[in-house]
């Protein structure tokens, strides 16, 4: 699995969409992550998915 470095990989473009309901607190956290990292919301979510995946692969 390729690591998240910023924008998604143009060789393997993201073509699947996911609709997610967030609490106000979760949305606030997501927006702060976006501001702190300069990444898109999608990139932050992808990075989170990768981190959880890695955690449970051990």
Secondary structure, DSSP 8 states (H G I E B T S, - for coil): -----SS--GGG-----------HHHHHHHHHHHHHH---HHHHHHHHHHHHHHHHT-
